[in-house]
């Protein structure tokens, strides 16, 4: 073997996909950019887990409309695994799935009655004073008032279906028919059943966490096989899998986070904004099958926060405001400013006629004047205006 041939072989061996260790510290910004790139790519396929479809039945009408609009906009990028369609068919036979809040007020009433009884037995006047009440009687009256408000809210939630959940059922009927993956789940389930025991006994993702289940224990592995099959067939080396299933079968949490300024902090759900990384053996398997870079794992909260973020989706972020509100997503000062102006119709239209108006090019707008006008409109509003990126506010609202 010549020296050049030997060098080429060594380079080839080095570049082969290999199992990597779990990453101890990751850059939050880099991972957010990775998710953003996958979300806004024109090619990267987006796979939805069953729990995401079920989650969507709890949305209010405006948020549901925004959700359906986004799914439709994905077109051929959206892939619903055949096993997800199968599970969806099983779940939607249950009334509590399509009407998830029907029994909320009854359950809450039981809990409130128990709290009231326990408080009466366990607390005296001194305990009431420690809680900021003048007496036990005042505490009990305050608790009764809070319970009444909570029940009114719960009943409103239970009655919140304006027919939009039936509309969502109809939407999914069409969407799953069009975007369902054409896998033969009968053949695939038989094939996976033979492989499942070997993988689960060796703790190879996914499946190990479900080995003791009496039903549907191979479901995660079937979905994974469909993801691999689609990406190979479509010659896609990158994919996004959206799931709220954050068990160890799929992903892990890094120990440390690197913030934008280089500061290293311990992982926490709040600081990491729910960041999870796909297990190394899943990345390796994906790379070996597709020859691509890997798969991005994201919860629905991460997806919505990215879609509704002016930092990642400047022009279209406002379209996802209702979804972000429904999920109580964390909002940057810039996002909060956009939300406030958009909600204040008179202010929004005044900006359209005044400091944000332009005829031929947005460059006609004087950004210093636009910022000064916005700040004047928002005097007394609880938003840290010095942290707002006003150019993004303009782009999100007036482009």
C-alpha positions in Angstrom: 0.0 0.0 0.0 1.4 3.4 -1.0 1.8 6.2 1.6 -1.0 8.2 0.0 -3.4 5.2 0.0 -2.5 4.6 3.7 -3.2 8.3 4.5 -6.5 8.2 2.7 -7.5 5.1 4.6 -6.6 6.7 7.9 -8.6 9.9 7.0 -11.6 7.7 6.0 -11.4 5.8 9.3 -11.2 9.0 11.3 -14.3 10.5 9.5 -16.4 7.4 10.1 -19.4 7.9 12.4 -18.6 6.7 15.8 -20.3 6.5 19.2 -19.5 9.6 21.2 -19.8 10.1 25.0 -22.5 12.2 26.4 -21.7 15.9 26.3 -21.0 17.4 29.7 -21.3 21.1 28.8 -23.1 22.6 25.8 -23.6 26.0 24.4 -27.2 27.0 24.9 -26.9 29.4 21.9 -25.5 26.8 19.6 -28.2 24.3 20.4 -30.9 27.0 19.9 -29.4 27.8 16.6 -29.4 24.1 15.7 -33.1 23.9 16.4 -33.8 27.1 14.6 -31.9 25.9 11.5 -33.9 22.7 11.5 -37.2 24.5 12.0 -36.7 27.1 9.2 -34.9 24.9 6.7 -36.7 24.3 3.5 -35.7 20.6 3.4 -35.3 19.2 7.0 -38.2 16.8 7.7 -40.2 17.4 10.8 -41.6 14.3 12.6 -44.3 14.6 15.2 -44.9 12.2 18.1 -48.3 11.0 19.2 -48.2 13.1 22.4 -47.9 16.3 20.3 -51.2 15.6 18.5 -52.9 14.8 21.8 -51.4 18.0 23.4 -53.0 20.2 20.7 -56.6 19.3 21.7 -56.1 21.4 24.8 -55.4 24.6 22.9 -57.8 27.5 22.7 -59.4 28.5 19.4 -56.9 31.2 18.3 -53.9 29.1 19.3 -55.4 26.0 17.5 -55.8 28.1 14.3 -52.1 29.1 14.5 -51.0 25.5 15.1 -53.0 24.2 12.1 -51.6 27.0 9.9 -48.0 26.1 10.9 -48.5 22.4 10.2 -50.0 23.2 6.8 -47.1 25.5 6.0 -44.6 22.6 6.4 -46.1 20.8 3.4 -43.9 17.9 2.4 -41.5 18.5 5.2 -44.1 17.2 7.7 -44.0 13.5 8.3 -46.4 11.7 10.6 -45.0 8.2 11.4 -47.5 5.4 10.6 -47.3 4.2 14.2 -48.3 7.7 15.4 -51.4 7.5 13.1 -52.2 4.1 14.6 -51.8 5.4 18.2 -53.8 8.6 17.3 -56.7 6.3 16.1 -56.6 4.5 19.4 -56.5 7.6 21.6 -59.2 9.7 19.8 -61.8 7.0 20.7 -61.5 8.3 24.3 -63.7 11.3 25.1 -61.1 12.7 27.6 -58.6 13.2 24.7 -60.9 15.3 22.5 -62.4 17.1 25.4 -59.5 17.2 27.9 -61.0 19.6 30.4 -64.5 18.1 30.8 -64.0 16.9 34.4 -61.6 19.6 35.5 -64.1 21.5 37.7 -65.3 18.3 39.4 -61.8 17.2 40.2 -60.9 20.7 41.4 -63.9 20.8 43.7 -62.8 17.6 45.4 -59.3 19.0 46.0 -60.6 22.4 47.2 -63.0 20.7 49.7 -60.1 18.7 51.0 -58.0 21.7 51.4 -60.7 23.6 53.2 -61.3 20.7 55.6 -57.6 20.3 56.3 -57.1 24.0 56.9 -60.0 24.1 59.4 -58.6 21.1 61.3 -54.9 22.0 61.2 -54.7 25.8 61.4 -55.5 28.2 64.3 -55.5 31.9 64.8 -51.7 32.2 65.2 -51.2 30.3 61.9 -53.7 32.6 60.2 -51.7 35.6 61.4 -48.5 34.2 60.1 -50.2 33.9 56.7 -51.2 37.6 56.8 -54.8 37.3 58.1 -56.2 38.8 61.3 -57.9 35.6 62.4 -58.8 32.1 61.4 -62.2 33.2 60.4 -60.7 35.7 57.9 -58.4 33.1 56.6 -61.3 30.7 56.0 -63.2 33.5 54.2 -60.2 34.3 52.0 -59.8 30.6 51.2 -63.5 30.4 50.3 -63.2 33.4 48.0 -60.1 32.0 46.3 -61.9 28.6 45.9 -64.9 30.3 44.3 -62.7 32.1 41.8 -60.8 28.9 41.0 -64.0 27.0 40.3 -65.3 29.8 38.1 -62.1 29.6 36.0 -62.2 25.8 35.9 -65.8 25.8 34.7 -64.9 28.4 32.0 -62.0 26.1 30.9 -64.4 23.1 30.8 -66.7 25.1 28.6 -63.9 26.5 26.4 -64.7 24.3 23.3 -66.4 26.5 20.7 -66.4 23.7 18.2 -62.8 24.2 17.4 -61.8 20.8 18.7 -64.1 19.1 16.3 -62.5 21.3 13.6 -59.1 20.1 14.7 -60.3 16.5 14.4 -61.4 17.2 10.8 -58.1 18.9 10.1 -56.1 15.9 11.4 -58.3 13.5 9.4 -57.1 15.3 6.2 -53.5 16.0 7.4 -52.7 12.4 8.6 -54.2 11.1 5.4 -51.8 13.3 3.3 -48.7 13.4 5.5 -48.8 10.0 7.2 -45.7 7.9 6.5 -46.4 5.1 4.1 -44.8 2.4 6.2 -46.3 -1.1 6.5 -46.8 -1.2 10.2 -47.8 -4.9 10.2 -44.4 -5.9 8.7 -42.5 -3.3 10.7 -44.1 -4.4 14.0 -43.1 -8.0 13.4 -39.6 -7.0 12.4 -39.2 -4.6 15.4 -40.7 -7.2 17.9 -37.7 -9.5 17.1 -35.2 -6.7 17.6 -36.8 -5.1 20.6 -35.8 -7.6 23.2 -32.2 -7.5 22.2 -32.0 -3.7 22.2 -34.0 -3.3 25.4 -32.0 -5.8 27.3 -28.8 -4.0 26.3 -30.4 -0.6 27.1 -30.0 0.6 23.5 -32.3 3.5 22.8 -35.2 3.6 22.2 -37.2 0.9 24.0 -35.3 0.1 27.2 -37.6 2.1 29.4 -40.7 0.4 28.0 -39.5 -3.2 28.3 -41.9 -3.9 31.2 -45.0 -2.5 29.5 -47.7 -5.0 28.7 -48.9 -3.0 25.7 -47.3 -1.0 22.9 -43.8 -1.5 24.3 -42.2 -1.4 20.8 -43.9 1.8 19.8 -40.9 4.1 20.3 -38.7 1.7 18.3 -41.2 1.5 15.5 -41.3 5.3 15.2 -37.5 5.5 15.3 -37.3 2.9 12.4 -39.8 5.0 10.4 -37.7 8.1 10.9 -34.6 6.3 9.7 -36.4 4.8 6.7 -37.9 8.1 5.6 -34.6 10.0 5.9 -32.8 7.2 3.9 -35.5 7.1 1.2 -35.6 11.0 1.0 -31.8 11.3 1.1 -32.1 13.6 4.1 -29.1 13.8 6.5 -30.9 15.9 9.1 -34.2 15.6 10.9 -36.3 17.2 13.6 -38.3 15.0 16.0 -40.8 16.9 18.1 -42.0 15.0 21.2 -42.8 15.7 24.8 -41.5 12.3 25.8 -38.3 13.3 27.6 -37.5 10.0 29.2 -34.0 8.5 29.0 -35.0 6.3 26.1 -34.7 9.3 23.8 -32.6 12.0 25.3 -30.5 13.3 28.2 -29.8 16.6 29.9 -26.2 17.9 29.8 -24.6 18.6 33.2 -23.5 22.1 32.4 -24.7 25.0 30.2 -22.5 27.6 28.5 -24.3 30.9 28.3 -23.7 33.5 25.6 -20.9 35.3 27.6 -19.1 32.1 28.2 -20.3 31.6 31.8 -20.8 27.9 32.7 -23.7 27.1 35.0 -25.4 23.9 36.2 -28.2 22.6 34.0 -31.7 23.4 35.2 -35.0 23.2 33.2 -35.5 27.0 33.5 -32.0 28.0 32.5 -31.8 25.4 29.8 -35.2 26.3 28.4 -36.1 22.6 28.4 -33.1 21.7 26.3 -32.5 17.9 25.8 -30.0 16.2 23.6 -30.6 12.9 21.7 -28.8 9.9 23.1 -25.4 9.3 21.5 -26.3 5.8 20.2 -29.3 7.4 18.4 -27.1 9.9 16.8 -24.7 7.2 15.7 -27.4 5.1 14.3 -28.9 8.0 12.4 -25.5 9.0 11.0 -24.7 5.4 9.9 -28.0 5.0 8.1 -28.3 8.4 6.5 -24.7 9.6 6.2 -25.9 12.9 7.6 -25.1 15.1 10.6 -27.8 14.0 13.0 -31.2 14.5 14.5 -32.5 17.4 16.6 -34.8 16.5 19.5 -37.2 19.2 20.7 -40.3 19.5 23.0 -43.3 21.4 21.8 -42.4 24.2 24.2 -39.0 24.7 22.5 -40.5 24.7 19.1 -43.2 27.3 19.9 -40.7 29.5 21.7 -38.5 29.4 18.7 -41.3 30.1 16.2 -42.6 33.0 18.4 -39.2 34.5 19.0 -38.2 37.7 17.2 -34.6 36.7 17.6 -35.1 33.5 15.5 -38.2 34.3 13.4 -38.3 38.1 13.1 -40.9 38.6 10.3 -43.4 35.8 11.2 -43.0 35.7 15.0 -46.2 37.6 15.6 -48.2 34.8 13.9 -47.3 32.5 16.8 -48.1 34.9 19.7 -51.3 33.1 20.7 -49.5 29.8 20.8 -46.7 31.3 22.9 -49.4 32.8 25.3 -51.2 29.4 25.5 -47.9 27.8 26.6 -46.9 30.7 28.8 -43.6 30.7 26.9 -40.7 32.8 28.2 -40.6 36.1 26.3 -37.7 38.4 25.8 -38.1 42.1 26.3 -38.2 42.5 22.5 -41.0 39.8 22.3 -42.9 41.5 25.1 -42.7 44.9 23.3 -43.9 43.4 20.1 -46.8 41.7 21.9 -47.8 44.9 23.7 -47.9 47.1 20.6 -49.7 44.4 18.6 -52.4 44.0 21.3 -52.8 47.8 21.4 -54.5 48.3 18.1 -54.6 52.1 18.3 -50.9 52.3 19.0 -50.1 49.8 16.2 -52.1 51.8 13.6 -50.7 55.1 14.8 -47.2 53.7 14.2 -48.3 52.5 10.8 -49.4 56.0 9.9 -46.5 57.7 11.6 -42.9 56.8 12.6 -43.1 53.3 11.1 -44.5 54.3 7.7 -42.6 53.8 4.5 -43.4 53.9 0.8 -40.6 52.2 -1.2 -38.1 50.9 1.3 -38.0 50.2 5.1 -34.8 52.2 5.1 -36.9 55.3 5.0 -37.8 54.8 8.6 -35.7 56.7 11.1 -35.0 54.0 13.8 -34.1 56.6 16.5 -37.4 58.3 16.0 -39.2 55.0 15.9 -37.6 53.9 19.2 -38.4 57.3 20.9 -42.0 57.0 19.8 -42.3 53.5 21.1 -40.7 54.4 24.4 -43.2 57.3 24.8 -46.2 55.0 24.1 -44.9 52.4 26.6 -44.3 54.7 29.6 -45.3 52.9 32.7 -45.4 49.5 31.1 -43.5 46.8 33.0 -41.1 45.9 30.3 -37.3 46.6 30.5 -37.2 48.9 27.5 -33.4 49.3 27.6 -33.1 45.6 26.7 -35.5 45.8 23.7 -34.0 45.5 20.2 -36.1 48.1 18.5 -35.0 47.1 14.9 -36.5 43.7 15.6 -39.7 45.3 16.9 -40.1 47.3 13.7 -39.4 44.3 11.5 -41.8 42.0 13.4 -44.6 44.6 13.3 -44.2 46.6 10.1 -42.5 44.6 7.5 
